[in-house]
């Protein structure tokens, strides 16, 4: 008889999902050692043992309707697996799950089960779901870099030129802005950066003879630059460095998010 305790013991010994453990025990008539061998032969026990392996590769997939973008980002161990059709199939199923779910948390929980019980066996590598989410608005544009490891989604006002918006999404993947506009950076973050920069300036022998008020003016200038360099709209546009992003796209952008493996 295949008891719950027997299934749990096999799970504890192999790290494999409950469903696969039960099937292995049924197939081996409850023989624990034979079930472990069976799981190893199938490759699923090997995948479980790799659970601590680094997941620095992976793929980001985005399905965009023009008003809703659904994003699935999953990391794995090797580029070979990330480029596999099975991995892409898994991402497509994850996106379907997110579109059917009421929240990211619900979708991730279900996707994690599917990953562990079906696709872990197929790919034989450790995998980690980094993001499974949706972004929506009047106009939504997205961009996935050619390596499939960096992507961005931009939400904009109705009537925004989608081609221009895609170029902004490309810019975001390249520069990784923290916020939309300089005023969105909190005073606390600026104060911390100011403290660091002021200390560095004091340590520089070239500033030894400069009055405190001059140093403060220099710092204020640095903080203005700090805000502008970390805000999307005031960054130099990568497509045309002579122009800022805000000058290119105006006030069309409502929100954005960058995704990376």
C-alpha positions in Angstrom: 0.0 0.0 0.0 1.3 3.4 -1.0 0.8 5.5 2.1 1.1 9.3 2.5 4.1 8.7 4.9 5.9 6.7 2.2 5.4 9.4 -0.3 6.6 12.0 2.1 9.7 9.9 2.9 10.6 9.7 -0.8 10.0 13.4 -1.2 12.3 14.1 1.7 15.0 11.9 0.3 14.9 13.2 -3.3 13.4 16.6 -3.1 11.0 15.6 -5.9 7.3 16.7 -6.0 4.6 14.7 -4.3 2.9 13.6 -7.5 6.0 12.3 -9.1 7.0 10.5 -5.9 3.6 8.8 -5.7 3.8 7.7 -9.4 7.3 6.3 -8.8 6.2 4.3 -5.8 3.2 2.9 -7.6 5.3 1.9 -10.5 7.8 0.1 -8.2 5.2 -1.4 -5.9 6.3 0.7 -2.9 10.0 -0.2 -3.2 11.8 2.9 -1.9 15.2 2.3 -3.4 13.7 1.2 -6.7 11.6 4.4 -6.7 14.7 6.5 -6.1 16.5 4.8 -9.0 13.5 5.3 -11.2 13.4 9.0 -10.5 17.1 9.3 -11.1 16.7 7.4 -14.5 14.0 9.9 -15.5 16.2 12.8 -14.6 13.9 14.3 -12.1 15.9 13.4 -9.0 19.0 14.9 -10.7 17.1 18.1 -11.1 16.1 18.2 -7.5 19.7 17.7 -6.4 20.6 20.8 -8.5 18.2 23.0 -6.5 21.0 25.2 -5.2 22.7 25.6 -8.5 23.1 29.2 -9.9 20.3 30.3 -12.3 22.0 33.0 -14.3 20.5 32.2 -17.6 16.9 32.2 -18.6 14.3 33.9 -20.8 11.7 36.7 -20.7 8.5 36.3 -22.7 5.9 39.1 -23.2 2.5 38.8 -24.8 1.2 42.2 -25.6 -2.3 43.1 -26.8 -1.7 46.8 -27.1 -3.5 47.5 -23.8 -2.4 44.6 -21.7 1.1 43.1 -21.5 1.6 39.8 -19.7 5.2 39.0 -18.7 6.8 35.8 -17.7 10.5 35.8 -16.6 12.1 32.5 -15.6 15.8 31.8 -14.8 17.6 28.6 -15.4 21.1 27.3 -15.3 22.2 27.2 -19.0 21.6 29.1 -22.2 20.9 25.8 -23.9 17.8 25.2 -21.8 16.7 28.8 -22.1 16.6 28.4 -25.9 14.8 25.1 -25.8 11.3 24.8 -27.3 10.1 23.1 -24.1 11.2 26.1 -22.0 9.3 28.5 -24.3 6.3 26.2 -24.1 6.4 26.5 -20.3 6.6 30.3 -20.5 3.5 30.3 -22.7 1.6 28.2 -20.2 2.7 30.5 -17.4 1.4 33.5 -19.3 -2.0 31.7 -19.8 -2.1 31.1 -16.1 -1.4 34.7 -15.3 -4.2 35.8 -17.6 -6.6 33.4 -15.9 -5.6 34.3 -12.4 -6.8 37.1 -10.2 -3.4 38.1 -8.9 0.4 37.6 -9.5 0.6 35.6 -6.3 -2.1 33.1 -7.4 -0.5 32.7 -10.8 3.0 32.2 -9.5 1.8 29.6 -7.0 0.1 27.6 -9.8 3.0 28.1 -12.2 5.5 26.9 -9.6 3.5 23.6 -9.2 3.5 23.1 -12.9 7.2 23.8 -13.1 8.0 21.4 -10.4 5.7 18.5 -11.4 6.1 18.6 -15.2 8.9 20.8 -16.6 11.6 20.2 -14.0 11.6 16.6 -15.3 11.8 17.7 -18.9 14.6 20.2 -18.7 16.7 18.6 -15.8 17.8 22.0 -14.4 17.0 24.2 -11.5 14.6 27.0 -12.5 13.3 30.0 -10.7 10.2 32.2 -11.6 11.5 35.8 -11.4 8.3 37.5 -12.6 4.8 36.6 -13.7 2.7 39.7 -13.9 0.5 42.0 -16.1 0.6 45.7 -16.9 -2.3 47.5 -18.5 -3.3 51.0 -19.7 -4.6 53.0 -22.7 -1.5 52.2 -24.7 1.0 49.5 -23.7 4.3 48.8 -25.6 7.0 46.3 -24.9 10.5 45.4 -26.0 12.5 42.2 -25.4 16.2 42.4 -26.2 17.7 39.9 -28.6 19.2 37.8 -25.8 15.8 37.4 -24.2 17.3 38.3 -20.8 16.3 42.0 -20.6 13.0 43.5 -21.4 10.8 46.5 -20.6 7.1 47.4 -20.7 5.8 51.0 -21.0 2.3 52.2 -20.2 1.2 55.5 -21.9 -1.7 57.8 -22.5 -4.3 57.3 -25.2 -3.1 58.3 -28.6 0.6 57.8 -28.0 2.7 56.8 -31.0 3.5 53.1 -30.4 6.7 53.2 -32.5 8.1 56.0 -30.4 7.0 54.2 -27.3 8.8 51.0 -28.3 12.0 53.1 -28.7 11.5 54.3 -25.1 11.1 50.7 -24.0 14.4 49.9 -25.8 16.0 52.9 -24.0 14.8 51.5 -20.6 16.5 48.1 -21.2 19.8 49.9 -21.9 19.8 52.5 -19.1 17.7 51.0 -16.3 16.1 54.2 -14.9 14.9 54.1 -11.3 11.9 56.4 -11.6 9.9 58.3 -14.2 10.8 61.9 -13.3 13.4 63.5 -11.0 10.8 64.5 -8.4 10.0 60.8 -7.9 13.3 60.1 -6.2 12.7 60.4 -2.5 14.4 63.1 -0.4 15.8 60.3 1.8 17.6 58.7 -1.1 19.0 62.0 -2.2 20.1 62.9 1.4 22.0 59.6 1.6 23.7 60.2 -1.7 24.5 63.7 -0.8 26.2 62.6 2.4 28.3 60.1 0.5 29.4 62.6 -2.1 30.2 65.3 0.4 32.4 62.9 2.3 34.2 61.9 -0.9 34.7 65.6 -1.8 36.2 66.3 1.7 38.7 63.5 1.2 39.9 64.9 -2.1 43.0 67.1 -1.6 41.9 69.3 -4.5 38.9 70.5 -2.3 40.9 71.2 0.8 41.0 75.0 0.3 37.4 75.3 -0.9 35.0 77.1 1.5 32.1 75.0 2.8 29.5 77.0 0.9 31.3 76.3 -2.4 31.3 72.6 -1.6 27.6 72.7 -0.8 26.9 74.4 -4.2 28.9 71.7 -5.9 27.0 69.0 -4.0 23.7 70.6 -5.0 24.7 70.4 -8.6 25.7 66.8 -8.2 22.3 66.0 -6.7 20.5 67.6 -9.5 22.5 65.5 -11.9 21.9 62.4 -9.7 18.1 62.9 -9.9 18.2 63.5 -13.7 20.5 60.5 -14.5 18.2 58.1 -12.6 14.9 59.4 -14.0 13.6 58.2 -17.4 12.4 61.5 -18.7 15.6 63.4 -18.0 18.0 60.8 -19.2 19.9 61.4 -22.5 18.0 59.3 -25.1 20.2 56.4 -26.3 18.8 56.7 -29.8 19.8 60.4 -29.9 22.1 61.5 -27.1 21.5 65.2 -28.0 17.9 64.8 -26.8 16.4 63.8 -23.5 13.7 61.1 -23.4 11.1 63.6 -22.2 11.8 65.8 -25.2 11.3 62.8 -27.4 8.1 61.4 -25.9 6.7 64.4 -24.1 4.4 63.6 -21.1 2.9 60.5 -22.6 4.5 57.9 -20.3 2.4 56.9 -17.3 4.6 54.1 -15.9 7.2 51.6 -16.9 9.0 48.5 -15.6 12.3 46.8 -16.6 12.7 43.0 -16.3 16.1 41.2 -16.3 17.5 37.7 -15.7 
